[in-house]
Amino acid sequence: MWYKRLGFHDNPFSIKPAAFNNEMVAYDLDYIYKKIENAEMLFIEGDYGTGKTTILKNIIARFRGKNRIIYFSFNSGKQFNMKELLDGASSFFGKIAGIKAKKVILLLDEVHYMGRSDSSQILKYYTSGQLQSVVFVNHDSSIARLPEEIEKHLGGNMLRTISLTQKDAFELVRNRIGNIDLFPAKILARIYALSDKNPRRFLEYCEDAARYAVETEDLKVTDFHVETALSAAIKEQKEKRKKQRQLNRIPKQEKAEEKPKFIETPAVIEKQEEPAVQIEKKRPEPELELKEKEVKEIQQQVPEEKPKELSPDQLKTEEDKSRQKKYKVNRLVDAKKDALGKVEASEDIEEEIPEYKVFVFDD
């Protein structure tokens, strides 16, 4: 076998439940043990290969001898019968000798296949005290469809197995192979990335890469061994990344399409509100129009004064005044205009002169 050439008696990357019984990654087992000792129900969920079976193995190792342990998988094809399981857990010698029966810890796997009648049996024996603790295991608690009575007993005892961190992955390999320089750090990091943080998959990929390296007469795993032995995994990873990039593009396009819609909506609202604001500002205008009309009516009512007949001297005086006015206006040619077209007279003009934009002079 390939691993014997490295000096191992057994496969160091085995994922079989019997191998490495006490191995545990990033779980608080003491918390789980305490819940069982306090006769509580517990639900453990997690994806395949994230350590649920390892937790059950540690529970069995911890309470073996103190309690009777019953393990049952609803995926085994056998019919669940709580009475038969309890009878099987009680030894014939124990019954004859009159030894007091130990309380039972029930470990149930794949509970999404569990029926309502199965739940009723479990509740019956748990409430009677024959079952000290019940541990439900499934990859997803939402599809288990547990009855309300069991959920009440569970309370908040819902645990989920966590994904493998890179630090845990490195430590896992060191625990398996010791100080053998088989995997450089960058190679382990690459295999970890391919495993999608799944402990089971990570060990399987390490085994495949190490086997291929040994078969090609190499004692250290390189990129060549990874790319050859794990070509299917690399291809799968590339396809996942491609799909993810495509999914990431869809929201961006939707946002780009939705953005103008989002801008147009308040614009319509503002247009609807503007007339009301403008009406409030223009309310005084009708009053001004009325005042102007009233003034015109008053002017019409007031009789026009006939122009007084002026004497020759007075006519001459008026003509002089008119000439002076035209002269002053004519001087505005040297005046300045600001940006708005307002005319300002020169500084040497002391008298206030009206503003004109157009100048007309008689000969």
Secondary structure as a PSIPRED ss2 file (coil, helix, strand):
# PSIPRED VFORMAT (PSIPRED V4.0)

   1 M C   1.000  0.000  0.000
   2 W H   0.000  1.000  0.000
   3 Y H   0.000  1.000  0.000
   4 K H   0.000  1.000  0.000
   5 R H   0.000  1.000  0.000
   6 L H   0.000  1.000  0.000
   7 G C   1.000  0.000  0.000
   8 F C   1.000  0.000  0.000
   9 H C   1.000  0.000  0.000
  10 D C   1.000  0.000  0.000
  11 N C   1.000  0.000  0.000
  12 P C   1.000  0.000  0.000
  13 F C   1.000  0.000  0.000
  14 S C   1.000  0.000  0.000
  15 I C   1.000  0.000  0.000
  16 K C   1.000  0.000  0.000
  17 P C   1.000  0.000  0.000
  18 A C   1.000  0.000  0.000
  19 A C   1.000  0.000  0.000
  20 F C   1.000  0.000  0.000
  21 N C   1.000  0.000  0.000
  22 N C   1.000  0.000  0.000
  23 E C   1.000  0.000  0.000
  24 M C   1.000  0.000  0.000
  25 V C   1.000  0.000  0.000
  26 A C   1.000  0.000  0.000
  27 Y C   1.000  0.000  0.000
  28 D C   1.000  0.000  0.000
  29 L H   0.000  1.000  0.000
  30 D H   0.000  1.000  0.000
  31 Y H   0.000  1.000  0.000
  32 I H   0.000  1.000  0.000
  33 Y H   0.000  1.000  0.000
  34 K H   0.000  1.000  0.000
  35 K H   0.000  1.000  0.000
  36 I H   0.000  1.000  0.000
  37 E H   0.000  1.000  0.000
  38 N C   1.000  0.000  0.000
  39 A C   1.000  0.000  0.000
  40 E C   1.000  0.000  0.000
  41 M E   0.000  0.000  1.000
  42 L E   0.000  0.000  1.000
  43 F E   0.000  0.000  1.000
  44 I E   0.000  0.000  1.000
  45 E E   0.000  0.000  1.000
  46 G C   1.000  0.000  0.000
  47 D C   1.000  0.000  0.000
  48 Y C   1.000  0.000  0.000
  49 G C   1.000  0.000  0.000
  50 T C   1.000  0.000  0.000
  51 G C   1.000  0.000  0.000
  52 K H   0.000  1.000  0.000
  53 T H   0.000  1.000  0.000
  54 T H   0.000  1.000  0.000
  55 I H   0.000  1.000  0.000
  56 L H   0.000  1.000  0.000
  57 K H   0.000  1.000  0.000
  58 N H   0.000  1.000  0.000
  59 I H   0.000  1.000  0.000
  60 I H   0.000  1.000  0.000
  61 A H   0.000  1.000  0.000
  62 R H   0.000  1.000  0.000
  63 F H   0.000  1.000  0.000
  64 R E   0.000  0.000  1.000
  65 G C   1.000  0.000  0.000
  66 K C   1.000  0.000  0.000
  67 N E   0.000  0.000  1.000
  68 R E   0.000  0.000  1.000
  69 I E   0.000  0.000  1.000
  70 I E   0.000  0.000  1.000
  71 Y E   0.000  0.000  1.000
  72 F E   0.000  0.000  1.000
  73 S E   0.000  0.000  1.000
  74 F C   1.000  0.000  0.000
  75 N C   1.000  0.000  0.000
  76 S C   1.000  0.000  0.000
  77 G C   1.000  0.000  0.000
  78 K C   1.000  0.000  0.000
  79 Q C   1.000  0.000  0.000
  80 F C   1.000  0.000  0.000
  81 N C   1.000  0.000  0.000
  82 M H   0.000  1.000  0.000
  83 K H   0.000  1.000  0.000
  84 E H   0.000  1.000  0.000
  85 L H   0.000  1.000  0.000
  86 L H   0.000  1.000  0.000
  87 D H   0.000  1.000  0.000
  88 G H   0.000  1.000  0.000
  89 A H   0.000  1.000  0.000
  90 S C   1.000  0.000  0.000
  91 S C   1.000  0.000  0.000
  92 F H   0.000  1.000  0.000
  93 F H   0.000  1.000  0.000
  94 G H   0.000  1.000  0.000
  95 K H   0.000  1.000  0.000
  96 I H   0.000  1.000  0.000
  97 A H   0.000  1.000  0.000
  98 G C   1.000  0.000  0.000
  99 I C   1.000  0.000  0.000
 100 K C   1.000  0.000  0.000
 101 A C   1.000  0.000  0.000
 102 K C   1.000  0.000  0.000
 103 K C   1.000  0.000  0.000
 104 V E   0.000  0.000  1.000
 105 I E   0.000  0.000  1.000
 106 L E   0.000  0.000  1.000
 107 L E   0.000  0.000  1.000
 108 L E   0.000  0.000  1.000
 109 D E   0.000  0.000  1.000
 110 E C   1.000  0.000  0.000
 111 V H   0.000  1.000  0.000
 112 H H   0.000  1.000  0.000
 113 Y H   0.000  1.000  0.000
 114 M C   1.000  0.000  0.000
 115 G C   1.000  0.000  0.000
 116 R H   0.000  1.000  0.000
 117 S H   0.000  1.000  0.000
 118 D H   0.000  1.000  0.000
 119 S H   0.000  1.000  0.000
 120 S H   0.000  1.000  0.000
 121 Q H   0.000  1.000  0.000
 122 I H   0.000  1.000  0.000
 123 L H   0.000  1.000  0.000
 124 K H   0.000  1.000  0.000
 125 Y H   0.000  1.000  0.000
 126 Y H   0.000  1.000  0.000
 127 T H   0.000  1.000  0.000
 128 S C   1.000  0.000  0.000
 129 G C   1.000  0.000  0.000
 130 Q C   1.000  0.000  0.000
 131 L E   0.000  0.000  1.000
 132 Q E   0.000  0.000  1.000
 133 S E   0.000  0.000  1.000
 134 V E   0.000  0.000  1.000
 135 V E   0.000  0.000  1.000
 136 F E   0.000  0.000  1.000
 137 V E   0.000  0.000  1.000
 138 N E   0.000  0.000  1.000
 139 H C   1.000  0.000  0.000
 140 D C   1.000  0.000  0.000
 141 S H   0.000  1.000  0.000
 142 S H   0.000  1.000  0.000
 143 I H   0.000  1.000  0.000
 144 A C   1.000  0.000  0.000
 145 R C   1.000  0.000  0.000
 146 L C   1.000  0.000  0.000
 147 P C   1.000  0.000  0.000
 148 E H   0.000  1.000  0.000
 149 E H   0.000  1.000  0.000
 150 I H   0.000  1.000  0.000
 151 E H   0.000  1.000  0.000
 152 K H   0.000  1.000  0.000
 153 H H   0.000  1.000  0.000
 154 L H   0.000  1.000  0.000
 155 G C   1.000  0.000  0.000
 156 G C   1.000  0.000  0.000
 157 N C   1.000  0.000  0.000
 158 M E   0.000  0.000  1.000
 159 L E   0.000  0.000  1.000
 160 R E   0.000  0.000  1.000
 161 T C   1.000  0.000  0.000
 162 I C   1.000  0.000  0.000
 163 S C   1.000  0.000  0.000
 164 L C   1.000  0.000  0.000
 165 T C   1.000  0.000  0.000
 166 Q H   0.000  1.000  0.000
 167 K H   0.000  1.000  0.000
 168 D H   0.000  1.000  0.000
 169 A H   0.000  1.000  0.000
 170 F H   0.000  1.000  0.000
 171 E H   0.000  1.000  0.000
 172 L H   0.000  1.000  0.000
 173 V H   0.000  1.000  0.000
 174 R H   0.000  1.000  0.000
 175 N H   0.000  1.000  0.000
 176 R H   0.000  1.000  0.000
 177 I H   0.000  1.000  0.000
 178 G C   1.000  0.000  0.000
 179 N C   1.000  0.000  0.000
 180 I C   1.000  0.000  0.000
 181 D C   1.000  0.000  0.000
 182 L C   1.000  0.000  0.000
 183 F C   1.000  0.000  0.000
 184 P C   1.000  0.000  0.000
 185 A H   0.000  1.000  0.000
 186 K H   0.000  1.000  0.000
 187 I H   0.000  1.000  0.000
 188 L H   0.000  1.000  0.000
 189 A H   0.000  1.000  0.000
 190 R H   0.000  1.000  0.000
 191 I H   0.000  1.000  0.000
 192 Y H   0.000  1.000  0.000
 193 A H   0.000  1.000  0.000
 194 L H   0.000  1.000  0.000
 195 S C   1.000  0.000  0.000
 196 D C   1.000  0.000  0.000
 197 K C   1.000  0.000  0.000
 198 N C   1.000  0.000  0.000
 199 P H   0.000  1.000  0.000
 200 R H   0.000  1.000  0.000
 201 R H   0.000  1.000  0.000
 202 F H   0.000  1.000  0.000
 203 L H   0.000  1.000  0.000
 204 E H   0.000  1.000  0.000
 205 Y H   0.000  1.000  0.000
 206 C H   0.000  1.000  0.000
 207 E H   0.000  1.000  0.000
 208 D H   0.000  1.000  0.000
 209 A H   0.000  1.000  0.000
 210 A H   0.000  1.000  0.000
 211 R H   0.000  1.000  0.000
 212 Y H   0.000  1.000  0.000
 213 A H   0.000  1.000  0.000
 214 V H   0.000  1.000  0.000
 215 E H   0.000  1.000  0.000
 216 T C   1.000  0.000  0.000
 217 E C   1.000  0.000  0.000
 218 D C   1.000  0.000  0.000
 219 L C   1.000  0.000  0.000
 220 K C   1.000  0.000  0.000
 221 V C   1.000  0.000  0.000
 222 T C   1.000  0.000  0.000
 223 D H   0.000  1.000  0.000
 224 F H   0.000  1.000  0.000
 225 H H   0.000  1.000  0.000
 226 V H   0.000  1.000  0.000
 227 E H   0.000  1.000  0.000
 228 T H   0.000  1.000  0.000
 229 A H   0.000  1.000  0.000
 230 L C   1.000  0.000  0.000
 231 S H   0.000  1.000  0.000
 232 A H   0.000  1.000  0.000
 233 A H   0.000  1.000  0.000
 234 I H   0.000  1.000  0.000
 235 K H   0.000  1.000  0.000
 236 E H   0.000  1.000  0.000
 237 Q H   0.000  1.000  0.000
 238 K H   0.000  1.000  0.000
 239 E H   0.000  1.000  0.000
 240 K H   0.000  1.000  0.000
 241 R H   0.000  1.000  0.000
 242 K H   0.000  1.000  0.000
 243 K H   0.000  1.000  0.000
 244 Q H   0.000  1.000  0.000
 245 R H   0.000  1.000  0.000
 246 Q H   0.000  1.000  0.000
 247 L H   0.000  1.000  0.000
 248 N H   0.000  1.000  0.000
 249 R H   0.000  1.000  0.000
 250 I H   0.000  1.000  0.000
 251 P H   0.000  1.000  0.000
 252 K H   0.000  1.000  0.000
 253 Q H   0.000  1.000  0.000
 254 E H   0.000  1.000  0.000
 255 K H   0.000  1.000  0.000
 256 A H   0.000  1.000  0.000
 257 E H   0.000  1.000  0.000
 258 E H   0.000  1.000  0.000
 259 K H   0.000  1.000  0.000
 260 P H   0.000  1.000  0.000
 261 K H   0.000  1.000  0.000
 262 F H   0.000  1.000  0.000
 263 I H   0.000  1.000  0.000
 264 E H   0.000  1.000  0.000
 265 T H   0.000  1.000  0.000
 266 P H   0.000  1.000  0.000
 267 A H   0.000  1.000  0.000
 268 V H   0.000  1.000  0.000
 269 I H   0.000  1.000  0.000
 270 E H   0.000  1.000  0.000
 271 K H   0.000  1.000  0.000
 272 Q H   0.000  1.000  0.000
 273 E H   0.000  1.000  0.000
 274 E H   0.000  1.000  0.000
 275 P H   0.000  1.000  0.000
 276 A H   0.000  1.000  0.000
 277 V H   0.000  1.000  0.000
 278 Q H   0.000  1.000  0.000
 279 I H   0.000  1.000  0.000
 280 E H   0.000  1.000  0.000
 281 K H   0.000  1.000  0.000
 282 K C   1.000  0.000  0.000
 283 R C   1.000  0.000  0.000
 284 P H   0.000  1.000  0.000
 285 E H   0.000  1.000  0.000
 286 P H   0.000  1.000  0.000
 287 E H   0.000  1.000  0.000
 288 L H   0.000  1.000  0.000
 289 E H   0.000  1.000  0.000
 290 L H   0.000  1.000  0.000
 291 K H   0.000  1.000  0.000
 292 E H   0.000  1.000  0.000
 293 K H   0.000  1.000  0.000
 294 E H   0.000  1.000  0.000
 295 V H   0.000  1.000  0.000
 296 K H   0.000  1.000  0.000
 297 E H   0.000  1.000  0.000
 298 I H   0.000  1.000  0.000
 299 Q H   0.000  1.000  0.000
 300 Q H   0.000  1.000  0.000
 301 Q H   0.000  1.000  0.000
 302 V C   1.000  0.000  0.000
 303 P C   1.000  0.000  0.000
 304 E C   1.000  0.000  0.000
 305 E C   1.000  0.000  0.000
 306 K C   1.000  0.000  0.000
 307 P C   1.000  0.000  0.000
 308 K C   1.000  0.000  0.000
 309 E C   1.000  0.000  0.000
 310 L C   1.000  0.000  0.000
 311 S C   1.000  0.000  0.000
 312 P H   0.000  1.000  0.000
 313 D H   0.000  1.000  0.000
 314 Q H   0.000  1.000  0.000
 315 L H   0.000  1.000  0.000
 316 K H   0.000  1.000  0.000
 317 T H   0.000  1.000  0.000
 318 E H   0.000  1.000  0.000
 319 E H   0.000  1.000  0.000
 320 D H   0.000  1.000  0.000
 321 K H   0.000  1.000  0.000
 322 S H   0.000  1.000  0.000
 323 R H   0.000  1.000  0.000
 324 Q H   0.000  1.000  0.000
 325 K H   0.000  1.000  0.000
 326 K H   0.000  1.000  0.000
 327 Y H   0.000  1.000  0.000
 328 K H   0.000  1.000  0.000
 329 V H   0.000  1.000  0.000
 330 N H   0.000  1.000  0.000
 331 R H   0.000  1.000  0.000
 332 L H   0.000  1.000  0.000
 333 V H   0.000  1.000  0.000
 334 D H   0.000  1.000  0.000
 335 A C   1.000  0.000  0.000
 336 K E   0.000  0.000  1.000
 337 K E   0.000  0.000  1.000
 338 D C   1.000  0.000  0.000
 339 A C   1.000  0.000  0.000
 340 L C   1.000  0.000  0.000
 341 G C   1.000  0.000  0.000
 342 K C   1.000  0.000  0.000
 343 V E   0.000  0.000  1.000
 344 E E   0.000  0.000  1.000
 345 A C   1.000  0.000  0.000
 346 S C   1.000  0.000  0.000
 347 E C   1.000  0.000  0.000
 348 D C   1.000  0.000  0.000
 349 I C   1.000  0.000  0.000
 350 E C   1.000  0.000  0.000
 351 E C   1.000  0.000  0.000
 352 E C   1.000  0.000  0.000
 353 I C   1.000  0.000  0.000
 354 P C   1.000  0.000  0.000
 355 E C   1.000  0.000  0.000
 356 Y C   1.000  0.000  0.000
 357 K C   1.000  0.000  0.000
 358 V C   1.000  0.000  0.000
 359 F C   1.000  0.000  0.000
 360 V C   1.000  0.000  0.000
 361 F C   1.000  0.000  0.000
 362 D C   1.000  0.000  0.000
 363 D C   1.000  0.000  0.000
